[in-house]
Amino acid sequence: MRTKVIVTITALTTCASLAFGTVAEAYNKPSQAQRISLGITFFGDTRSNGNTQEPFGSVWQLPALLAQDVVTLSGRAYSGDERGIAVGIAGDVDDFDYAAKWFNNYELASDSSLGNLLGTQGSRLQLRASRACTVCYLELGKVTSPYFYGSYSFTVESIQHALGLGMTSPASIRRKGSIRATASLTNGVPVPDGFDVALIVRKGPKKWVRVARASGGQLSFRLKLPTTAKGKVKLSLSRGADTQYLATSTKSVKTRIT
């Protein structure tokens, strides 16, 4: 009879894990950190050293991040400090220095009434990597006073790369001429081929948009503008956000269409 009960409980636990997320033991050392997957809900407890004594804090491994990448996550604190559980990013730390370098590589990428805390009513946070890291970690809780500790769940919804767009504008451009630009990641690597970027031409209330696809990080926009575009104009580059890249745009530059 005991064997049957054990089998039944195991089956129920497995089904619950598949339905609601991954129940994993969270640790407070980088060498023990479990690698997270996007879109999967993970459960843990910042008292991951097996007792209620300091240090408090859980460490989960993230993919490699570039400078200015944004990690968007949602989650909730279930117990512990009523203020919630602090969340941050650390980069390139080990078991010997992680406590001293807790949260050493992040800044908030969006306003939040809870700051960088997972609240008891649930929170959605955007954390920006302040520098690139080869081995990166999501850290929850605090290993120094004041402590934020307890059980929690979280889901990393997306990791978006920041982009750099560049354009030089001559004193004048032909109405049916072309304009060249560049697009790269923050480490200088060109964006993937086929990457779409928009060129926006403004003249007073009028606006024309031309789109080019990157090849080796290079962009070439063919204008073919109407005669009404002749004269002084402003040019800028823009691209909207998607699941992999952040929205970006450049400041307007002045030129003349001839």
C-alpha positions in Angstrom: 0.0 0.0 0.0 2.8 2.4 0.8 4.4 1.8 -2.6 1.1 2.7 -4.4 0.8 6.0 -2.4 4.3 7.0 -3.2 3.7 6.4 -6.9 0.5 8.4 -6.9 2.1 11.4 -5.2 5.0 11.3 -7.7 2.6 11.3 -10.6 0.7 14.3 -9.2 3.9 16.2 -8.6 5.1 15.6 -12.1 1.7 16.8 -13.6 1.7 19.9 -11.4 5.3 20.8 -12.6 4.3 20.4 -16.2 1.2 22.5 -15.8 2.5 25.4 -13.7 6.2 25.6 -14.3 9.5 24.2 -13.1 9.9 23.5 -9.4 13.7 23.6 -8.9 15.9 24.0 -6.0 17.5 27.4 -6.1 21.0 27.8 -4.7 23.0 30.8 -3.5 26.3 30.0 -5.3 27.1 30.6 -8.9 28.6 27.1 -9.4 25.3 25.6 -8.3 23.0 27.9 -10.3 20.4 26.4 -12.6 20.2 27.8 -16.1 16.9 29.5 -16.8 14.8 29.1 -20.0 12.7 31.9 -21.5 8.9 31.7 -20.9 9.2 29.0 -18.1 8.1 29.7 -14.6 10.6 28.8 -11.9 10.0 28.5 -8.2 12.5 29.0 -5.4 13.3 30.3 -2.0 16.0 32.8 -1.1 16.8 30.7 2.0 18.5 28.3 -0.4 21.4 27.4 1.9 19.0 25.1 3.8 18.3 27.1 6.8 17.0 30.5 7.9 20.4 32.0 8.7 22.4 34.4 6.5 23.3 34.8 3.8 19.9 34.9 2.0 19.8 34.9 -1.7 19.2 32.7 -4.8 21.3 32.6 -8.0 20.0 31.5 -11.4 22.1 31.5 -14.6 21.1 33.7 -17.5 22.4 33.5 -21.1 25.3 35.8 -22.0 24.3 39.5 -22.1 25.6 42.4 -24.0 25.8 45.9 -22.6 22.4 47.6 -22.4 20.5 44.3 -23.0 17.2 44.3 -21.1 15.9 41.3 -19.2 12.1 41.5 -18.7 10.6 39.2 -16.0 7.5 38.9 -14.0 7.1 37.2 -10.6 5.8 37.2 -7.1 7.0 36.9 -3.6 5.0 34.4 -1.4 6.6 34.8 2.0 9.2 36.6 3.9 9.7 40.4 4.0 6.4 42.2 3.3 8.2 44.6 1.0 9.0 41.8 -1.4 12.2 40.2 -2.8 15.0 42.2 -4.4 16.0 41.2 -7.9 19.2 42.1 -9.9 21.8 40.9 -12.4 25.4 40.0 -11.7 28.1 39.2 -14.2 31.2 37.1 -14.2 31.3 36.2 -10.5 32.3 33.0 -8.7 31.7 31.2 -5.5 34.4 33.3 -3.8 33.3 36.8 -4.7 29.6 36.7 -5.6 28.5 38.0 -2.2 30.8 41.0 -2.4 29.6 41.7 -6.0 25.9 41.0 -5.5 23.8 42.9 -8.1 27.0 44.2 -9.7 25.7 44.5 -13.3 22.2 46.0 -13.6 20.1 49.1 -13.7 16.3 49.5 -13.9 15.2 49.9 -17.5 11.7 51.1 -16.7 9.9 52.9 -13.8 8.3 50.7 -11.2 6.5 51.6 -8.0 8.3 48.7 -6.4 11.7 49.5 -7.7 13.5 46.2 -8.3 11.4 44.2 -5.9 9.1 41.3 -6.6 6.0 42.2 -4.6 3.6 40.0 -2.8 0.9 41.1 -5.3 3.1 40.4 -8.3 5.5 42.6 -10.3 6.9 43.0 -13.8 10.4 44.3 -13.9 12.9 45.3 -16.7 16.5 45.1 -15.7 19.2 46.5 -18.0 22.7 45.0 -18.0 25.1 47.9 -17.4 28.0 46.0 -19.1 28.5 42.8 -21.1 29.0 39.6 -19.2 29.9 36.1 -20.5 28.5 34.3 -17.5 25.5 36.2 -16.1 23.2 35.5 -13.2 19.8 36.6 -12.0 20.0 37.1 -8.3 17.0 37.2 -5.9 17.1 38.3 -2.3 20.0 40.0 -0.4 23.2 38.6 1.0 23.8 41.8 3.0 21.5 43.6 5.5 18.7 44.6 5.1 17.6 41.2 3.9 14.7 40.5 1.6 14.0 36.8 1.8 11.4 34.1 1.3 9.8 32.0 -1.4 9.0 33.3 -4.9 8.2 32.5 -8.5 9.4 34.2 -11.6 9.4 34.0 -15.4 11.9 35.6 -17.7 9.7 36.8 -20.5 12.4 38.1 -22.9 16.0 39.2 -23.3 16.2 42.1 -25.8 19.4 43.5 -27.3 20.1 47.2 -27.6 21.0 48.5 -31.1 23.3 51.2 -32.5 22.2 53.0 -35.6 24.5 55.4 -37.5 24.1 57.8 -40.4 26.1 60.6 -42.0 24.3 63.2 -44.0 26.0 65.3 -46.7 25.1 69.0 -47.2 22.7 68.0 -49.9 21.0 64.8 -51.3 19.4 64.2 -54.6 15.7 63.6 -54.6 16.2 60.3 -56.3 19.5 59.5 -54.6 20.4 57.2 -51.7 21.6 57.4 -48.1 23.8 54.9 -46.4 23.7 54.0 -42.7 24.9 51.3 -40.3 23.3 49.0 -37.7 25.2 47.1 -35.0 24.9 45.6 -31.6 26.5 47.2 -28.6 29.6 45.0 -29.0 30.1 46.3 -32.5 28.9 43.2 -34.2 26.7 43.9 -37.3 23.0 43.1 -37.0 21.8 40.0 -38.8 21.3 40.3 -42.5 17.7 41.2 -43.5 17.3 43.4 -40.4 14.8 46.1 -41.3 15.4 49.8 -40.4 13.3 52.8 -41.3 14.6 56.2 -42.6 12.3 59.0 -41.8 12.4 62.2 -43.9 10.5 65.2 -42.4 9.8 68.5 -44.0 7.5 70.6 -41.8 4.3 68.6 -41.3 5.1 66.2 -44.2 6.9 62.9 -43.6 8.2 60.2 -45.9 9.4 56.8 -44.7 11.8 54.5 -46.6 12.9 51.0 -45.4 16.1 49.2 -46.0 17.4 45.7 -45.0 20.8 45.3 -43.5 23.6 43.4 -45.2 26.7 43.0 -43.2 25.4 45.8 -40.9 25.2 48.2 -43.9 22.0 49.9 -45.0 21.3 51.7 -48.2 18.0 53.7 -48.6 16.8 54.6 -52.0 14.9 57.9 -51.7 12.7 58.5 -54.9 11.0 61.3 -53.2 8.3 63.6 -54.7 9.2 67.1 -55.9 7.5 68.5 -52.8 10.3 67.1 -50.7 12.9 69.5 -52.2 14.4 72.0 -49.8 15.5 71.7 -46.1 14.6 68.4 -44.4 15.4 66.4 -41.3 16.5 62.8 -41.4 16.4 60.1 -38.7 16.6 56.4 -38.4 14.1 54.3 -36.4 13.2 50.7 -35.5 10.5 49.4 -33.3 10.9 46.8 -30.6 10.4 43.0 -31.0 11.0 40.0 -28.8 14.8 40.1 -29.5 15.6 43.8 -30.0 14.8 47.0 -28.2 13.3 50.0 -30.0 15.8 52.6 -31.1 16.0 55.8 -33.0 18.6 58.5 -33.8 18.5 62.2 -33.4 17.5 64.1 -36.5 20.1 65.6 -38.8 19.5 68.4 -41.2 20.2 68.3 -44.9 18.8 69.6 -48.2 17.0 67.6 -50.9 17.8 68.8 -54.4 
